[in-house]
Amino acid sequence: MRRSLSVVLLATVGLLFASAVWAQEDVKKPRKQPQEAPQYQIPVLNQWLEGISLTEEEKRKVEALCKEYAPTFDALQKRMNEIFTEEQLKARKEIAAKAKAEGKKPQEIGKLQQEAVKLTPEQKEKWAKIQADRRELQQKLAKALLEVLTPDHRAVVEPRVAKLLKAAPPKKDTPSEKPAKKERVKDKPAEEKKVEK
């Protein structure tokens, strides 16, 4: 009986010691939470900076850019939403939710929304003007963003910016100027040339 009591006592002490060691290991090694990239108020920034770990200085500067540009982007979004009817807005939201769930990119979502919601000629005209303003604003933001990034980060972000801005249609509000045709300068009239021969 003494022997079985000592075995039980020894097992209990062993378990207590093992649990204390496991508890210390949990304290020493905090579980790492997967670090998500910060979500900025301006969606295009999230696309451009996806997968990049910014330095503290870059984060501060990017946040400053958000504060500077977010009100203008919000105003553009409000103008966009005013173009659509209630039914069109509802359809656009449903399409966006479904496409996001499928993991589609913002540009793909925009195309799906455009295809599904047929715009009147007046809506198309307003839409084109807003898109031109948006493109101009994105170009300004891109230029400012590239100025605050380190050379390594700039090398990663520049192609993304170029791809997005290239994918957007060019501005249509400025007429294209064709170079004027050069007029031939006639040194001498044709009759004089014949006479000289």
C-alpha positions in Angstrom: 0.0 0.0 0.0 2.9 2.3 0.8 4.3 1.5 -2.6 1.2 2.4 -4.5 0.8 5.6 -2.4 4.3 6.7 -3.3 3.7 6.0 -7.0 0.5 8.1 -6.9 2.4 10.9 -5.0 5.3 10.8 -7.4 2.9 10.9 -10.5 1.0 13.9 -9.0 4.3 15.8 -8.3 5.4 15.0 -11.9 2.2 16.3 -13.4 2.3 19.5 -11.3 5.9 20.1 -12.4 5.1 19.4 -16.1 2.1 21.8 -16.0 4.2 24.5 -14.5 6.8 24.1 -17.3 4.1 24.2 -19.9 2.6 27.4 -18.4 6.0 29.1 -18.4 6.5 28.2 -22.1 3.2 29.9 -22.9 4.4 33.0 -21.0 7.8 33.1 -22.7 6.5 32.6 -26.2 3.4 34.7 -26.8 1.5 33.4 -29.7 2.0 35.5 -32.8 -1.1 36.9 -34.3 -0.9 37.2 -38.1 -0.2 40.8 -38.8 -2.6 42.3 -41.2 -1.7 45.2 -43.3 -3.5 48.4 -42.1 -6.6 49.2 -44.0 -6.5 52.8 -45.2 -9.5 54.9 -45.8 -8.7 55.3 -49.5 -9.2 51.9 -51.2 -6.6 52.5 -53.9 -3.9 52.8 -51.2 -4.8 49.3 -50.0 -4.3 48.0 -53.5 -1.0 49.8 -54.0 0.5 48.9 -50.5 -0.8 45.3 -50.3 1.8 43.0 -48.8 4.3 45.8 -48.0 5.5 46.3 -44.4 5.9 50.0 -44.1 8.4 51.6 -41.7 7.1 53.7 -38.9 8.0 56.9 -40.7 6.3 55.7 -43.9 3.2 54.7 -41.9 3.0 58.2 -40.4 3.4 59.8 -43.8 0.8 57.6 -45.5 -1.6 58.3 -42.7 -1.0 62.1 -43.3 -1.8 61.5 -47.0 -5.0 59.7 -46.1 -6.0 62.7 -43.9 -5.2 65.0 -46.8 -6.9 63.1 -49.7 -9.7 61.2 -48.0 -12.2 64.1 -47.9 -11.8 64.6 -51.6 -12.2 60.9 -52.4 -15.3 60.8 -50.1 -16.8 63.7 -52.0 -16.2 62.0 -55.3 -17.8 58.8 -54.0 -20.8 60.8 -52.9 -21.0 62.4 -56.3 -20.9 59.0 -57.9 -23.7 57.7 -55.7 -25.9 60.7 -56.6 -25.8 59.6 -60.2 -27.6 56.4 -59.6 -31.3 55.6 -58.8 -32.2 53.7 -55.7 -32.6 50.5 -57.7 -29.3 51.0 -59.4 -27.5 51.6 -56.1 -29.1 48.5 -54.6 -28.0 46.4 -57.7 -24.5 47.7 -57.5 -24.2 46.9 -53.8 -25.5 43.4 -54.3 -23.0 42.8 -57.2 -20.1 44.2 -55.1 -20.9 42.0 -52.1 -21.2 38.9 -54.3 -18.0 39.7 -56.2 -16.0 40.4 -52.9 -17.2 37.1 -51.5 -15.8 35.5 -54.7 -12.4 37.3 -54.1 -12.6 39.5 -57.1 -10.4 42.6 -57.4 -11.9 46.2 -57.2 -11.4 46.8 -60.9 -13.3 43.5 -61.8 -16.0 44.5 -59.4 -16.4 47.9 -61.1 -16.7 46.3 -64.5 -19.3 43.9 -63.3 -21.3 46.8 -61.8 -21.1 48.8 -65.0 -22.3 45.8 -67.1 -25.2 45.1 -64.8 -26.4 48.7 -64.3 -27.3 50.3 -67.6 -26.8 54.1 -67.5 -28.8 56.7 -69.3 -26.9 59.1 -71.6 -27.0 61.8 -68.9 -25.7 59.4 -66.3 -22.9 58.3 -68.6 -21.9 61.9 -69.1 -21.8 62.6 -65.4 -20.0 59.3 -64.8 -17.3 60.1 -67.3 -16.6 63.5 -65.7 -16.4 62.0 -62.2 -14.1 59.2 -63.5 -11.8 61.9 -65.1 -11.7 63.8 -61.7 -11.0 60.5 -59.9 -8.2 59.6 -62.2 -6.6 63.0 -61.8 -6.9 62.7 -58.0 -5.4 59.2 -58.1 -2.5 60.5 -60.1 -1.8 63.2 -57.5 -2.1 60.7 -54.7 0.3 58.3 -56.5 2.9 61.0 -57.0 2.7 62.0 -53.3 2.8 58.4 -52.1 5.9 57.5 -54.2 7.7 60.5 -52.7 7.2 59.2 -49.1 8.2 55.6 -49.7 11.7 54.1 -49.4 13.4 53.2 -52.7 12.7 49.5 -52.1 9.0 50.1 -51.5 8.8 52.5 -54.3 10.2 49.9 -56.7 7.3 47.6 -55.6 4.6 50.2 -55.7 5.5 52.0 -58.9 4.4 49.1 -61.2 1.1 48.7 -59.3 0.4 52.4 -59.7 1.3 52.4 -63.4 -0.9 49.3 -64.0 -3.9 50.9 -62.3 -3.5 54.2 -64.0 -2.9 52.6 -67.3 -6.1 50.5 -67.0 -8.2 53.5 -66.5 -9.5 55.1 -69.7 -7.8 58.3 -70.7 -9.5 61.7 -70.1 -12.0 62.7 -72.8 -12.8 66.2 -71.8 -9.7 67.7 -73.6 -9.9 67.6 -77.3 -6.9 66.0 -79.0 -4.8 68.4 -80.9 -3.4 67.2 -84.1 -0.3 68.8 -85.3 -1.0 71.3 -88.1 0.0 70.1 -91.6 3.1 71.7 -92.8 2.6 73.7 -95.9 5.0 73.3 -98.6 7.2 76.3 -99.0 7.7 77.0 -102.7 10.9 78.8 -103.3 10.1 79.6 -106.9 7.0 79.2 -108.9 7.0 76.2 -111.3 7.2 78.5 -114.4 10.5 80.0 -113.1 12.0 76.5 -112.6 11.2 75.5 -116.2 12.7 78.7 -117.5 16.0 78.2 -115.6 16.5 74.8 -117.3 
